[in-house]
Amino acid sequence: MTSYHDFHRRSIDDRDGFWREQAELIEWETPFTQVCDYSNPPFARWFVGGRTNLCHNAVDRHLKDRADQNALIFVSTETETECVYSFRQLHAEVQRMAASLMALGVKQGDRVLIYMPMIAEAAFAMLACARIGAIHSVVFGG
């Protein structure tokens, strides 16, 4: 087993190799052609040419083999409640939230402010924005 120090050191010493390996752990809609373009310091462009979706990687790709495994466990210390969502249930909730946002006219590239308390539905909203391709900002209200 690799120690944290060794893991971190490799990310510094072999940046592109390290991040290429990490990128293989997720699914890509379009594979990247270059790990890091640092031709315009101090600005870097990561995974150049690649396209992925956070929501797909967090939820959808697990449906085939892990649909009934726990995906999200929400615990409220204020109400002393706990809700457990499987990947299948999480997928359904995110789909419902994405459909609601789209019915309100939200589309790819739009900005969405999520003003909610720290509840499971806030996670559904964040994932739904990622699914749609909307940029979101979270303000935890409550």
C-alpha contacts under 8 A as a table, 3 or more apart, distances in Angstrom:
res1	aa1	res2	aa2	distance
2	T	6	D	6.20
2	T	7	F	6.34
3	S	6	D	5.23
3	S	7	F	6.14
4	Y	7	F	4.97
4	Y	8	H	6.01
5	H	8	H	5.17
5	H	9	R	5.96
6	D	9	R	4.98
6	D	10	R	6.12
7	F	10	R	5.35
7	F	11	S	6.55
8	H	11	S	5.13
8	H	12	I	6.61
9	R	12	I	5.19
9	R	13	D	6.08
10	R	13	D	4.98
10	R	14	D	5.49
10	R	15	R	7.07
10	R	18	F	6.53
11	S	14	D	5.65
11	S	15	R	4.81
11	S	16	D	7.99
11	S	18	F	5.36
11	S	19	W	7.18
12	I	15	R	5.33
14	D	17	G	5.41
14	D	18	F	5.83
15	R	18	F	5.26
15	R	19	W	6.13
16	D	19	W	5.28
16	D	20	R	5.90
16	D	35	V	5.75
16	D	36	C	6.75
17	G	20	R	5.10
17	G	21	E	6.33
18	F	21	E	5.34
18	F	22	Q	6.42
19	W	22	Q	4.87
19	W	23	A	5.97
19	W	35	V	7.00
20	R	23	A	5.10
20	R	24	E	6.46
20	R	35	V	6.41
21	E	24	E	5.24
21	E	25	L	7.18
22	Q	25	L	5.53
22	Q	26	I	7.83
23	A	26	I	5.84
24	E	27	E	7.27
26	I	57	N	6.26
27	E	52	T	6.81
27	E	57	N	6.43
27	E	61	R	7.98
28	W	31	P	5.61
28	W	50	G	7.05
28	W	51	R	5.91
28	W	52	T	4.63
28	W	53	N	7.57
29	E	50	G	7.51
29	E	51	R	5.40
29	E	52	T	5.22
29	E	53	N	7.68
30	T	49	G	7.39
30	T	50	G	5.05
30	T	51	R	4.87
30	T	52	T	6.90
31	P	49	G	7.04
31	P	50	G	4.75
31	P	51	R	6.67
32	F	35	V	6.97
32	F	47	F	5.15
32	F	48	V	5.34
32	F	49	G	4.70
32	F	50	G	3.61
32	F	51	R	7.15
33	T	47	F	6.99
33	T	48	V	5.83
33	T	49	G	5.71
33	T	50	G	6.87
34	Q	37	D	6.87
34	Q	46	W	7.62
34	Q	47	F	5.63
34	Q	48	V	5.12
34	Q	49	G	7.30
35	V	46	W	5.68
35	V	47	F	4.47
35	V	48	V	6.33
36	C	44	A	6.63
36	C	45	R	5.68
36	C	46	W	4.53
36	C	47	F	5.94
36	C	48	V	6.79
37	D	40	N	7.89
37	D	44	A	5.67
37	D	45	R	5.07
37	D	46	W	6.42
37	D	48	V	7.10
38	Y	41	P	5.90
38	Y	42	P	7.54
38	Y	43	F	6.53
38	Y	44	A	4.69
38	Y	45	R	6.63
39	S	43	F	7.97
39	S	44	A	7.45
40	N	43	F	5.56
40	N	44	A	6.89
41	P	44	A	6.68
45	R	48	V	6.31
47	F	50	G	5.55
52	T	56	H	7.99
53	N	56	H	5.34
53	N	57	N	6.39
53	N	130	A	6.83
53	N	131	R	6.72
54	L	57	N	5.15
54	L	58	A	5.97
54	L	127	L	7.64
54	L	130	A	6.15
54	L	131	R	7.29
55	C	58	A	5.04
55	C	59	V	5.79
55	C	60	D	7.06
55	C	127	L	5.39
55	C	128	A	7.28
55	C	130	A	5.62
55	C	131	R	5.25
56	H	59	V	5.41
56	H	60	D	4.67
56	H	61	R	5.98
56	H	131	R	7.06
57	N	60	D	6.32
57	N	61	R	5.68
57	N	62	H	7.83
58	A	61	R	7.20
58	A	62	H	7.61
59	V	62	H	5.78
59	V	63	L	7.06
59	V	71	A	7.92
59	V	87	F	6.23
59	V	90	L	7.30
59	V	91	H	6.26
60	D	63	L	5.46
60	D	87	F	7.83
60	D	91	H	6.81
61	R	64	K	6.79
62	H	65	D	5.92
62	H	66	R	5.24
62	H	67	A	6.31
62	H	87	F	6.82
63	L	66	R	5.43
63	L	67	A	4.27
63	L	87	F	6.21
63	L	88	R	6.36
64	K	67	A	6.29
66	R	69	Q	5.31
66	R	87	F	6.88
67	A	86	S	6.42
67	A	87	F	4.84
67	A	88	R	4.90
68	D	86	S	5.16
68	D	87	F	6.11
68	D	88	R	6.24
69	Q	86	S	5.16
69	Q	87	F	6.26
70	N	73	I	7.23
70	N	84	V	6.64
70	N	85	Y	5.81
70	N	86	S	4.28
70	N	87	F	6.34
71	A	84	V	7.71
71	A	85	Y	5.82
71	A	86	S	4.97
71	A	87	F	5.02
71	A	90	L	7.02
72	L	84	V	5.95
72	L	85	Y	5.15
72	L	86	S	6.79
72	L	87	F	7.79
72	L	90	L	7.32
73	I	82	E	7.04
73	I	83	C	5.83
73	I	84	V	4.50
73	I	85	Y	6.28
74	F	82	E	5.51
74	F	83	C	5.11
74	F	84	V	6.32
74	F	119	I	7.11
74	F	120	A	5.98
75	V	80	E	7.38
75	V	81	T	5.93
75	V	82	E	4.42
75	V	83	C	6.61
76	S	79	T	5.55
76	S	80	E	5.42
76	S	81	T	5.31
76	S	82	E	6.30
76	S	119	I	7.94
77	T	80	E	4.92
77	T	81	T	7.13
85	Y	88	R	7.77
85	Y	89	Q	5.50
85	Y	90	L	5.68
86	S	89	Q	5.09
86	S	90	L	5.96
87	F	90	L	4.99
87	F	91	H	5.93
88	R	91	H	5.16
88	R	92	A	6.36
89	Q	92	A	5.09
89	Q	93	E	6.24
90	L	93	E	5.12
90	L	94	V	6.08
90	L	124	F	7.55
91	H	94	V	5.18
91	H	95	Q	6.02
92	A	95	Q	5.10
92	A	96	R	6.14
93	E	96	R	5.06
93	E	97	M	6.19
93	E	124	F	6.35
94	V	97	M	5.05
94	V	98	A	6.00
94	V	124	F	4.93
94	V	125	A	6.93
94	V	127	L	6.37
94	V	128	A	5.29
95	Q	98	A	5.07
95	Q	99	A	6.08
95	Q	128	A	6.85
96	R	99	A	5.15
96	R	100	S	6.22
97	M	100	S	5.01
97	M	101	L	6.21
97	M	124	F	6.50
97	M	125	A	6.03
97	M	128	A	5.91
98	A	101	L	5.13
98	A	102	M	6.09
98	A	125	A	7.39
98	A	128	A	4.60
98	A	129	C	6.81
98	A	131	R	7.24
98	A	132	I	6.83
99	A	102	M	5.08
99	A	103	A	6.05
100	S	103	A	5.06
100	S	104	L	6.45
101	L	104	L	5.09
101	L	105	G	6.60
101	L	106	V	5.44
101	L	128	A	7.99
102	M	105	G	4.91
102	M	106	V	4.72
102	M	107	K	6.35
103	A	106	V	7.26
106	V	110	D	6.27
106	V	112	V	7.97
106	V	134	A	7.36
107	K	110	D	5.71
107	K	132	I	6.33
107	K	133	G	7.10
107	K	134	A	6.28
108	Q	132	I	5.58
108	Q	133	G	4.40
108	Q	134	A	4.84
109	G	133	G	5.98
109	G	134	A	4.86
109	G	135	I	6.25
110	D	133	G	7.84
110	D	134	A	4.93
110	D	135	I	6.08
111	R	134	A	5.85
111	R	135	I	4.80
111	R	136	H	5.69
111	R	137	S	7.84
112	V	129	C	7.62
112	V	134	A	6.75
112	V	135	I	6.11
112	V	136	H	4.65
112	V	137	S	6.41
113	L	136	H	5.69
113	L	137	S	4.96
113	L	138	V	5.97
113	L	139	V	7.26
114	I	122	A	7.29
114	I	125	A	7.27
114	I	126	M	7.71
114	I	136	H	6.93
114	I	137	S	6.09
114	I	138	V	4.80
114	I	139	V	6.05
114	I	140	F	7.87
115	Y	138	V	6.18
115	Y	139	V	4.85
115	Y	140	F	5.79
115	Y	141	G	5.84
116	M	119	I	7.48
116	M	122	A	6.18
116	M	138	V	7.86
116	M	139	V	6.71
116	M	140	F	5.23
116	M	141	G	5.02
116	M	142	G	6.91
117	P	122	A	7.21
117	P	140	F	4.92
117	P	141	G	4.63
117	P	142	G	4.83
118	M	122	A	6.35
118	M	140	F	6.10
118	M	141	G	7.67
118	M	142	G	7.89
119	I	122	A	5.53
119	I	123	A	7.28
120	A	123	A	5.32
120	A	124	F	6.48
121	E	124	F	4.80
121	E	125	A	6.12
122	A	125	A	5.07
122	A	126	M	6.27
123	A	126	M	5.09
123	A	127	L	6.13
124	F	127	L	5.24
124	F	128	A	5.97
125	A	128	A	4.96
125	A	129	C	6.18
126	M	129	C	5.22
126	M	130	A	6.40
126	M	136	H	6.89
127	L	130	A	5.01
127	L	131	R	6.14
128	A	131	R	4.93
128	A	132	I	6.24
129	C	132	I	5.18
129	C	133	G	5.91
129	C	134	A	4.87
129	C	135	I	6.60
129	C	136	H	6.48
130	A	133	G	4.96
130	A	134	A	6.04
130	A	135	I	7.25
131	R	134	A	7.77
